[in-house]
Amino acid sequence: MTGEITPAFLDRLKVVLGDAGWSVDPARLQPKLIEWRRRWTGTTPFLALPKSAAEVAAVVRLCAQAGVPITPQGGNTGLVGGQIPQGEILLSTERLRAIRDLDGLDDVMVVEAGATLAATHEAALAAGRRFPLNLASEGSATIGGLISTNAGGTAVLRYGNMRDLVLGLEVVLPNGDLWNGLKRLRKDNTGYDLKQLIIGAEGTLGVVTAAALKLYPTLASRAVAFVGVASPREAAELLILAKAVAGGELEAFELIARLGVALAVRHLPGLREPLESLPPWYVLIEIANSRPRSADAVLEGLLARALENDIILDGVLAQNDTQGRAFWAIREGQSAAQLPEGPAWKHDISVPLSRVPDFIAQASRDLQVRFPGVRIDAFGHMGDGNIHFDVLAPIGGDLDRHSAARDDGARLVHDLVTAMQGSISAEHGLGIMKTDEAESLKSPIEIAALRAIRASLDPHRVMNPRVLF
Ligand SMILES: Cc1cc2nc3c(=O)[nH]c(=O)nc-3n(C[C@H](O)[C@H](O)[C@H](O)COP(=O)(O)OP(=O)(O)OC[C@H]3O[C@@H](n4cnc5c(N)ncnc54)[C@H](O)[C@@H]3O)c2cc1C
């Protein structure tokens, strides 16, 4: 049942939301209807801007009763198009931004869904604690969006992804019921875990309105280094050594190809080559702990052993916070640095850690045979086996032709990922970009079970109907 969105229905939503709680103004809607890379654009007859969980519940209930579909949206930084409506009601969480509570003994903060990750970091730091999810979109990405995509980022190696960082949720279910699951327990072994189903559901099982998040101690000491390695195989050896030397203090381990560093230096203001030797591959390593001034010594010791054992070619330790931030800007600017080079085929893949070097080598070889001259910009969370394996057009190549070959390139890359027991979406989700492909790769038994769960909560498929199974 898909209900018609009539003027009378919209009037009922307006009454629930009040004058400041909705818009149909094209200028107000426009930035919410376009994905930041301009890959997807959308339409909506109505933007709902609820200011409380109760208002979200009232909107969802009306939509469920009328069979009218809804697309939830947070910061619109999602990379697979799930937040861009195609005619549905657009429900934005931008007015749900409060930090409701922060408890130092429980080590928990309760945050509303529309709060940005940056605002969440700030609030935790102001209370002498830390929320350890880090990613480049932190200024816009919201807690609700990060939960709904089970976001990862650069510190998953140490703290896990959103599934590991959420203790409780408040959610408006697809029928409009408001579920208060804002528990703050570290142990709660009482059967099925509804919150874990909703994390990563990409808005299909309800609207997240608030979350109880785990906090960690602040870091007293951090050390960052950029090192050069001959290939991803040496990077894997370095990872083994780093885990042995730094143990639980290894905060990040990011791989970047020479092309990625060169593009960042060429296209992003204020960045410089980190290593004059221009090695073929780089690793950005961060060690962090709660003891003043000890991270530098751990990282220096690691680099010395890696040099002695011929694992790394070269390396530079950041001398201060400014240099450390400049190193991170190279890593975090990877997607932005690709933009002036034209369209990129983006692959957000994971394979078992032990297969990462083989994957990069074989996928690069196969792509060169099939699409001669393409430029491979592989970078990402090597410590998690998650590589952003991006493919740019040949220098001087026809950009339209490159765009047109995107699906053929993806098939080649994803076939190899599948053969290596990997995942075609390591951290960005499926959205409208990868739902069909993921469905063809999962077992029919799993798909049937997932459909049954969704149908039981949302029989009329009103929540984000084009996304997931
Ligand atoms: C420069 C850049 C770097 C990035 N780096 C990383 C990275 O390292 N790791 C990573 O994992 N991701 C990364 N991302 C992806 C992105 O930031 C995440 O997908 C983010 O989690 C989405 O949050 P959002 O608030 O922007 O959600 P949106 O983009 O608005 O929505 C994303 C999905 O969540 C749903 N949704 C949003 N809010 C809610 C809610 N309250 N309730 C229910 N459903 C909701 C939407 O319907 C949609 O399906 C990056 C993105 C950019 C632009």
The ligand as an SDF file (V2000), in Angstrom:
LIG
                    3D

 53 58  0  0  0  0  0  0  0  0999 V2000
   34.4120   13.2170    3.4370 C   0  0  0  0  0  0  0  0  0  0  0  0
   33.6710   12.0110    3.9710 C   0  0  0  0  0  0  0  0  0  0  0  0
   34.3680   11.0280    4.6730 C   0  0  0  0  0  0  0  0  0  0  0  0
   33.6970    9.9250    5.2010 C   0  0  0  0  0  0  0  0  0  0  0  0
   34.4120    8.9920    5.8890 N   0  0  0  0  0  0  0  0  0  0  0  0
   33.7760    7.9270    6.4060 C   0  0  0  0  0  0  0  0  0  0  0  0
   34.4980    6.9280    7.1380 C   0  0  0  0  0  0  0  0  0  0  0  0
   35.7130    6.9950    7.3000 O   0  0  0  0  0  0  0  0  0  0  0  0
   33.7870    5.9060    7.6620 N   0  0  0  0  0  0  0  0  0  0  0  0
   32.4380    5.7850    7.5040 C   0  0  0  0  0  0  0  0  0  0  0  0
   31.8440    4.8290    8.0100 O   0  0  0  0  0  0  0  0  0  0  0  0
   31.7250    6.6930    6.7930 N   0  0  0  0  0  0  0  0  0  0  0  0
   32.3750    7.7510    6.2500 C   0  0  0  0  0  0  0  0  0  0  0  0
   31.6660    8.6730    5.5300 N   0  0  0  0  0  0  0  0  0  0  0  0
   30.2160    8.4540    5.2970 C   0  0  0  0  0  0  0  0  0  0  0  0
   29.2270    9.2490    6.1670 C   0  0  0  0  0  0  0  0  0  0  0  0
   29.7700   10.3070    6.8540 O   0  0  0  0  0  0  0  0  0  0  0  0
   28.4060    8.3330    6.9720 C   0  0  0  0  0  0  0  0  0  0  0  0
   27.6200    7.5270    6.1510 O   0  0  0  0  0  0  0  0  0  0  0  0
   27.5160    9.0040    8.0470 C   0  0  0  0  0  0  0  0  0  0  0  0
   27.3580    7.9890    8.9800 O   0  0  0  0  0  0  0  0  0  0  0  0
   26.1360    9.5020    7.6240 C   0  0  0  0  0  0  0  0  0  0  0  0
   25.6400   10.4070    8.6010 O   0  0  0  0  0  0  0  0  0  0  0  0
   24.5980   11.5640    8.1770 P   0  0  0  0  0  0  0  0  0  0  0  0
   24.1000   12.2150    9.3920 O   0  0  0  0  0  0  0  0  0  0  0  0
   25.2120   12.4520    7.1630 O   0  0  0  0  0  0  0  0  0  0  0  0
   23.4530   10.6780    7.5380 O   0  0  0  0  0  0  0  0  0  0  0  0
   22.6910   10.8650    6.1640 P   0  0  0  0  0  0  0  0  0  0  0  0
   23.6540   10.9050    5.0270 O   0  0  0  0  0  0  0  0  0  0  0  0
   21.7470   11.9770    6.2480 O   0  0  0  0  0  0  0  0  0  0  0  0
   21.8930    9.4820    6.1010 O   0  0  0  0  0  0  0  0  0  0  0  0
   22.5550    8.2600    5.9380 C   0  0  0  0  0  0  0  0  0  0  0  0
   21.5480    7.0990    6.0650 C   0  0  0  0  0  0  0  0  0  0  0  0
   21.0540    7.0590    7.3960 O   0  0  0  0  0  0  0  0  0  0  0  0
   19.6330    7.2770    7.4260 C   0  0  0  0  0  0  0  0  0  0  0  0
   19.3770    8.1410    8.5830 N   0  0  0  0  0  0  0  0  0  0  0  0
   19.9310    9.3520    8.8650 C   0  0  0  0  0  0  0  0  0  0  0  0
   19.5270    9.7870   10.0690 N   0  0  0  0  0  0  0  0  0  0  0  0
   18.6900    8.8420   10.5640 C   0  0  0  0  0  0  0  0  0  0  0  0
   17.9460    8.7140   11.7740 C   0  0  0  0  0  0  0  0  0  0  0  0
   17.9850    9.6360   12.7290 N   0  0  0  0  0  0  0  0  0  0  0  0
   17.1900    7.5880   11.9410 N   0  0  0  0  0  0  0  0  0  0  0  0
   17.1310    6.6320   10.9880 C   0  0  0  0  0  0  0  0  0  0  0  0
   17.8080    6.7130    9.8270 N   0  0  0  0  0  0  0  0  0  0  0  0
   18.5770    7.7930    9.6210 C   0  0  0  0  0  0  0  0  0  0  0  0
   19.2940    7.8910    6.0780 C   0  0  0  0  0  0  0  0  0  0  0  0
   17.9770    7.5940    5.6850 O   0  0  0  0  0  0  0  0  0  0  0  0
   20.3280    7.2480    5.1730 C   0  0  0  0  0  0  0  0  0  0  0  0
   19.9000    5.9780    4.7830 O   0  0  0  0  0  0  0  0  0  0  0  0
   32.3130    9.7850    4.9900 C   0  0  0  0  0  0  0  0  0  0  0  0
   31.6080   10.7650    4.2820 C   0  0  0  0  0  0  0  0  0  0  0  0
   32.2670   11.8590    3.7790 C   0  0  0  0  0  0  0  0  0  0  0  0
   31.4770   12.9010    3.0410 C   0  0  0  0  0  0  0  0  0  0  0  0
  1  2  1  0
  2  3  1  0
  2 52  2  0
  3  4  2  0
  4  5  1  0
  4 50  1  0
  5  6  2  0
  6  7  1  0
  6 13  1  0
  7  8  2  0
  7  9  1  0
  9 10  1  0
 10 11  2  0
 10 12  1  0
 12 13  2  0
 13 14  1  0
 14 15  1  0
 14 50  1  0
 15 16  1  0
 16 17  1  0
 16 18  1  0
 18 19  1  0
 18 20  1  0
 20 21  1  0
 20 22  1  0
 22 23  1  0
 23 24  1  0
 24 25  2  0
 24 26  1  0
 24 27  1  0
 27 28  1  0
 28 29  2  0
 28 30  1  0
 28 31  1  0
 31 32  1  0
 32 33  1  0
 33 34  1  0
 33 48  1  0
 34 35  1  0
 35 36  1  0
 35 46  1  0
 36 37  1  0
 36 45  1  0
 37 38  2  0
 38 39  1  0
 39 40  1  0
 39 45  2  0
 40 41  1  0
 40 42  2  0
 42 43  1  0
 43 44  2  0
 44 45  1  0
 46 47  1  0
 46 48  1  0
 48 49  1  0
 50 51  2  0
 51 52  1  0
 52 53  1  0
M  END
$$$$
